């Protein structure tokens, strides 16, 4: 991982491309980047070169994400904002690292008229490094090739806290001469390795110096989570391509046809392992097999086959219709083993489910529906469906009414677990969830207000003993969010505010409010050669008993001993842009030991890092 420094200093780097934020600077290349995915035939979007929240390089911080972690970037995460996980087919259940991996069921792939390379390098004074490179080029007119790599290395502030994460996607996209046949081949791999210290033993760590002398519970534990997949997607278009808009917030369009038949075949492996030498007897609830070492492993092999048909009537008519139907078949084999019991337990099975999407309306008036139903197999009878209605009245009122319902089977690891410290075999009922929401976007002043009501029955939680159980009572959650960007001359204020109320805070705890605010001054310098930004960011949430992390299970569990207090975190940042290069400097947690206690918990038992400084450089290169 030390090679990150050498490569980064030689190449510089760039923020991963996104079209979700408003670009405040000039585009230096007229060519649009085309973004392919399995869900959409191909997206074309203008290149984002914005300085807006560019310094928030962490995936867990960008795009209004609110997550807890274990004190350093690359560690296990837990969402502060409630949103249940629902899925079709078999789900292994290790969700704490999902945010660091690309969605290998619908990977984002890049291409452009000319070759481009997108680079990112971030360095912190405590040794944190982030390196990313995205490259794509058209080898022939009909063949595009690309690679996307993202790596994290964070040593942490305390003993035995190193986190490493690597993600790589390699892909090729072929279109025949007539444009009626397309094939996408994707190889994806991500792996996250965390040295686990089990948290600190005493809260006096806030005044300890150096922090590496603070006692921790575990000194030789390691967890690893990984996914590998190979995917082939094919589409045969019955008619010539058409083009339509799918997002009215930025210039995003995608290529499609009135009719197409598609097929996706994928093979994947997902795994989680936990090992510890001379485990601390006081930390674990029990020792089932060996007291001198622990080696647990859970993995699943999947073979998925999907076929479908899609119809699209383009927007150049007064209204459009976009619909598709699909059928999935999934074969899987799961295995768990621990220590000397290398045979472990095996769970083969199959699942079959059908789905459809339907979109109809005009640009300013749309109805969208999507749904899946498990027709046979392990999780037969489960489903998910969503519908929303969008209506544009003016630049001051774009309204969206939304509804979602789902009945989701319990994850594999919540029903079956075999390890050196835990063993359970359970049969859990499917989780039922519904959400009803209203969203009001105000493009004229860049504001977005939403209100949601959620109701969950049979919610699965890990109790204070880290044993999965279902709640007997239904839980209701009210949510209100306000995302805004106000500007006055060169001054800007960006705010993300979320308020949540849980009817059962002991069983499903949530902070009452969470927010992040950025106030900055942005202006051109040196006759518009440079665009610069300087400002301050404030992040905080209300006090709450957040779930704690169990490294053996790879899950967060309920606790009521450590209260995550309201601790405002103040960061000072400076960023600027010169042509296609951007750079930022940021000082994080600058208020430590100034106005507030010396430190705070990032999650129960895991202190957040001390005051630190980081810089990041990016560069978008076109040939």
N, C-alpha and C positions, 0 to 999 in steps of 0.2 A: 504493500500500500504506500510505501514511501515514494514509489514512482509517481504518485499523484503530484508531488511537489515539482519534480523535474518536468513532467509533461505539462503541468499547468503553467509553469513559468515560461516554457518555450512556446506554448500555443496560445496562452491566455484562455478566455472562455466566455460562455454566454448563458443567459437564462433560457431554460427550455421554452420552446415556442408555445404561445397561447393566443387565442383570439377572444378571450373572455374579459379582457380589460381594455379600456379605451386608450388608443394610441395618442400620445401628446406630442410626437415628434415626426419629422419628415421621413417618408419611406425612401430608401436609397436604391431600391431595385424595383423596376416596374413589373417584373415577373411575379406572379402570384405563386405561392407554394401550394401544392395540392396535397391534401391529407387524406389518405385512404384508411378505411377501417372495414371490418367484416360486416358491421351493421349497415353502413352506408357504402355505396359503390365507390365514392371518391369525393372528398371535400376540397374545395378551393378556398383559401383564406388569405387575406393580406397579412404580411409579416408584422408581428407586433414588435415595436421597438420602444415601448413605453417605459418611462421611469416610475410610473405609478406603482408603489409598493414593490418595486424591484428588489429592494434590500431584503425582503422576506423570501429568501432563497429556499427555505425549508418547505418541503411538501406539506408538512403538518401545519404550516402557517398560512400558506397562500390560498387564494380563492375562498376566503371566509371560513377556512377550516379551524375548528377549535378541538384540540386534542391534549390529553395528558400523556406524558411519557415517563420514563424512569430516570430522568435527569440529564439525559444526553440524546442527541439526534441519532436515529438509527435503532433505538431501543423499542420495546413493546409500547403500543399506543392504545388509548381508550378514548372514544369520542365523548366530548362534553355535551354536545347537542344530540338529543335523542332521535334516533332513526333506526327502527328494527331492521335486521338483516333478513331478507326473504330471497329465495332462490328456487330454481327448478332443478330436480335431480338430487344427487347425493352431495352432501356438504360435509367436509371433514371437521371444520369448526375452529381452526386456528386463525382467528381474524385480527389478532393484535398486530400483525405485520403486513396486512393487506395493502396498506397505503403506500408502502415502499415498492410494491411490484406493479408492473403494468397489467392491465386486464387481459389475460391471455385468451379469454373467450371472445374478445373484441378489441384486439390490439390496434393502437394508433400508428399509422405508417405514413412516411413522408415521401414526396417526390416533387420535382420542379422541372421547369423547362431547361434550366441550367443547373449543373452540380452545385450543391451548397453544403457547408459544414457549420454546425452550430456548437459552440464550445462554452463550457462553464467551469470555472475554478474558484473555490472559496477556501480561504486559509484563516484559521483562528490562532491566537497566540498560545492557546492551551493544546495545540496540536490537532484540532479538528480540521478535516479536509473533506471537500466535496468536489468531485470531478464528473463532468458529463460531456458527452460528445454525440451529436446526431449528424450523420452524413447520408446523403442520397444523391444518386446520379442516374441518368438515363443512358444505359449502355448502348442500346439500340432504340429506334423509335417505338418498338413494341415491348421493350423490356426495361424495367426499372429495378434498381437494387438499392438497398439501404441498410444501415446499422444504427442502433441506438444503445448507448451505454450510460449507466448512471451508477456512481460509486460513492460510498460514505465511509469515513473512518473517524470515529470520535473516541478518544481514550477516556473521557470522563474526568471528573474531579476527585473521585474517591477510589479506594482500592478495588481492583478487579471489576472494572466497569466498562471495559472496552466494548464498543459496538461497531460492527462492520456490515456493510450491505452492498451487494453488487447486483445489478440488473442489466441484462443484455438481450436485445431483440435483433435478429437478422432476418431480412425478408427480401422477397423478389416478387414483382408484379408483372404479369405477362398479358398483353392484349393482342389478339390476332389482327390481321390487316384490315378486316372488315369492321372491327370493333364490336363484334357480336359475341365473342367468347373472351372471358377474362379468367385468369387463375392467379391466386395469391398463395404463396408458400411462406410460412412463418416458423422460425425457431425462436423460442423464448425461454429464458432461464433467469431466475432470481434466487438469491441466497442471502439470508441474514444470520450473522453469528453474534451472539451476545455473551460476554463473560458475565456471570450472574453473581452478585455479592449478597443478595437477599435483603438489602437495605442496611442502614446503619443501626447500631445497637442503642445509641443514646443521643438525645437531642442536643447535647453539649457540642455537637459537631459544628454548630453555628459559629463558635468562637475558636475552634481548633485551628492550629496553623503548624505545619501544613495539613491539608485535609487528608492526605494520603496516610496519616497515622491514625485516623479514626477507625475504630473497630467495626467490622462488618460481620454478618452472620455466615457467609460462605466465602471461601477463598480459592476453591478449585472447581467451581461449577461452570458449565457451558451449555447453552441452548442453541440449537440451529434449526431454522425453518427454511424450506426451499421448495421451488416448483420448477418443473421442466415440461415443455410441451412442444409438439410439432403439429402444425395445423395446415391443412390444404383447403382452400375455398375456391369453388368454381362457379361461374355464372354464365348461362347462355341466354343472350338477349334476342328476342324474337323480332324486334323492330329496331330502328336506328335510335341512338341516344337522344335524350332530351335533357334540359337543364332546369333546375328549380331551386328556389331559396328555401332554407330550413331554419334560418335564424335571422331575425330582423335587428339584432343589436349590433352586429358587425357584418361586414361584407363576406358572408359565407354562403356558398352555393355548392350543390353537388350534382354529378352526372348520373342520370338514370334513364330507363327506357320504359315504354308503356307496359311491356311484358317481359319477364325473365324467369327462368328456372334456375335455382341455385342449390348447391350441395356443399356441405362442410364435413370434413373428416378430421378428427383430432385424437392424438394420443398424449396422455399427460401423466406425470407422477408428482405427487405432493407429499411432503414428509415433515415430521417434527421429531427432534431427538433432544434428550436431556441427559447429561452425564455429570457425575460428581465423584471425586476421589476423597475417601475418608469423610463422608457426609457428617455434618454437625447434628448430633442426636437431638439437641435442644431445638433445632429448627424444624425438623420433619415430624409429622404427627405419629409416624410409625415406620418400622423397617419390616418389609414383608419377606425379602429373600436374603439380601446380603447387607452387612453393616459396614463393610470396607469399601464398597464402591456402588455406584448407581449407573446404569446404562439403559435408558428407555428409548424405544423407537416406535413411531406410528407412521404408517404411510399408506397411500392409496394409489392404485393404478387405474386409469380410466381410458376407455375407448368410446368415443362419442361420434355418432353419425347423424347428420341433419340434412333433410331435404325440404324444399319449399318452392313456392311460386309467388311472384310479386307482380302487381299491376299498378301503373302510374299514369294518370292523365295530366299533362303538363299545365303550368299556370298561365301560358299565353292564351288559354281559353278563360272564360269568365270565372270559372271555379276549377279546383283540382281535386282529384281523388287519388289517394295513395294507400294501397292495401297489400297485405301479404299474409300467407298462411304457411305454416311449417310443422314438421313432425320430427321429433328427436328420439333417438334410441341410445341408451347409455349402458355399457357393461362396465363393471368395476370389480376390483379385488382389493380388499383392505387387509392389513396385517398389523398386529401389535406384538412386540416381544420386549422382554426386560432381562438383563443380566444373563444368568445361566440358562434361562428358559428361552432359548433361541428360536424354538418352533413357534412359541407364542400362540396367538389365536388368529384365525383367518375368517374373513367374512366376505365371500363372493356374492354377487347379486346383479340385478339388472333393473332398469327403470325406463319408462317410455312416456313421453309427454308431447302434447300438441300446443301450438300457440298461434296467435294472429295479431296483426297490427292494422289499424284503420285510421286514416286521416282524410278529412274532407272539409272544404270551405274555400274562403278567399284569403288573400294575404292578411287582411285586417280582421278576419272572422274565421276561426278554425276550431274544429273538434278533433281531438286525438284520442285514440283508444289503443290499448295494448294489453294482451293477456296470455297466460299459459295455464294449461291444465294437465296434471299428471294422470294419464289414463290407465296405466297398469304398472305393476312392479312394486318395488320396495315402498315407495311413497305415494301409492295410488290414492287419488282423492284430494291431494293438495293442489293449490292453485294460487295465482296472483293476477290481478287485473287493475288497470288504472285508466282513468278518463279525465280529460281536461278540456275546458272551453275557453278560448282566447278571443277577446273583443277589444279592438282598438277604437277608442272614441276620438282621441286627439293626442297631441304631444304631452298632454297633462294627465291622460288617463288611458292606461292599457291594463285591462282587468283580466284576471285568470281565475276560473273556478276549477278546483281539483278534487278528485276523489280516488282513493286507492283502497283495495281490500286484498287480503292475502291469508292463506292458510298454509303454514310452512312446517314441514317435518323437523323434528329435533335433529341437531347435528350428530354425526356419528360419535364423536368423542364425549358428548354429554350423556350418551346412553351406554357406551362401552369404553372402559379404560383399564388397562393393565400396566402397572408400573411397580417399581420397588417400594413405593410409598403410598400408592392409592390403587384400589381395585374396586370397580363397581360395574354391575350389569343392570341396566334399567330399561324400562319401557315407558317412554314419555309421550304424552299426547301432542298433536300438532299445535303450534302457536297460531292464534287468530289475531289479526291486526287490521284496523281500519283507520284511515286518515281522511279528513275533510278540510280543505284549505281555501283561502282567498288571498290573492296577490294583486297588489296595485303598484304598477310601475309608472314612474313619471319621467320619461326621457328628457323633458325640457330642462329639468334640474338634476338629472342623474340620481334619482332616489328610487328606492324599492322597499315597499312595506308588505309584510305577509302575516297572516294569522292561520294557525293550524290547530285542529283538535285530533288527538290520537286516542284510540282505545285498544288495549291489548288484553287478551284472555289467554290463560295458560302460559304466561311468560316464564321462561327458563332463566334462573339465576344460579350462581354458585354462592352457597351460604357461607357463614363465617368459618366453617370447617372445610371449605372448598369442595363441598359435595353438591352436584347439580340437583335442583329441585324446581318444581313448578309452583307458581303462586296460585293460591286457591281463589283469590278475588281478582276481578278484572281491574286493570289500572288505567286511569285516564290521565292524559298529559296535554296541557294547553301550552302553546308556543306562540310567541310574537317576535318578529325580527324586523329590524330597520337597518338597511344599508344605504348610506348616503355619501355623496361627494359634493360639497359646497365649495365654491371658489369666489374670490373677490380680488380682482386684479391678479397679482402674482401669488396670492395666498390661497392655500387649499386646506380643507378639513375633510378627511375621510373617516367614516365611522361604521363599525359593524356592532350592532347591539342585539342580543338575544335574551328574551325572558322566557322562563319555563316553570311550570307548576305541575308537580306530580301529586296524584291523589294518595299515593303510598310511598312517601319518601324513605321509609325504612327499608322497603323491598326494592324500590327503583329510585335511588337517589339521583338528584340533578341539582346543579347550582341554580339559584333563583334567577340570576342574571350573569351574563358573560359579555365582555365587550373589548374592542380594540379600536383605538383612535390614533390617527396620524395627522399632525399639523405641520405643514411645511411651506417653504417659499421656493418657487420654481421660476427661473428666468433664463433667457439666452445670454451668453457671454461671448466676448471677442467677436463681435459682428456676426452673431448667430452661428459661429463655428462650433460652440459647445452649448449644450443645454444642461443646466445644473439645478440641483435640488438639495435643500438642507432643511432638516426638520427633526421633530421629536415624535416618538410613538409611546403610547400608554396602553398597557394591557392589564386587565384584572377581572376577577370573577368573585361572586359572593362566597362566603364560607359554606362548606358542605363536607359530608363524610363520603369522600370518593372511594370507589372500590380499590382494593389493594391487589397486587400482582402475585400469582403463584407460578414460579418458573417451572415446576415439575409438570403441571397441567397446561402451561401456556395460556392461562385464563386469569381474568380479574374476578375477585370475589368480594362479597359484602363485608364491611367492617365498620365499627362505630367507636374506635379508640383514638384514631388520629384525625383531627379536624383540619382540613385544608383551609387555612385562614384567608381572609381578603388581603392580598398583598399586591399593591400596584407595582408593576415592573416598568421602568422608564428606560427607553433606548434613544440614543441620539444618532442620527444617520446623515450621511452626505453621499450623494450620488450624482453622476454626470454622464453625458453621452456625447461621443465624438464620432460622427459618421455612423458606422455599424458597430462600434465598440462602446460598451458601458462598463462602469466601475462604481463600486460603492464601498464606503467605510461605515462601520456601525459599532457603537459602544453599547453593550447590552447590560441590563441590570445595574445601571449607573447609580441608582439610589440606594444600593446596598450599604448598610451601616451609616447612612447619612440621616434619613428621617424615620426609618423603620427598622425593625429587628434585623439582625445581621444576615438572615437567610430565610428560606421558606422551603416547604416540601413541593416538589413537582408532582409527586403522587405519594400515597402513604408509605412511609419508611424510606423513600428515595428523595434526598435533597436535590434541589435545583442547583445548577452550576453557579459559581461565583461571578462577580463582575468580570467581563471579558471584552475583547475587541476582535473584530474580524474584518477582512476585506474580501471582495469578490470582483472578478474581472470577467467580462464576456466579450465574445467576438462572433459576429455572423459573417461568414465568408462566402462569396459567390465567385464562381469561375465564368 
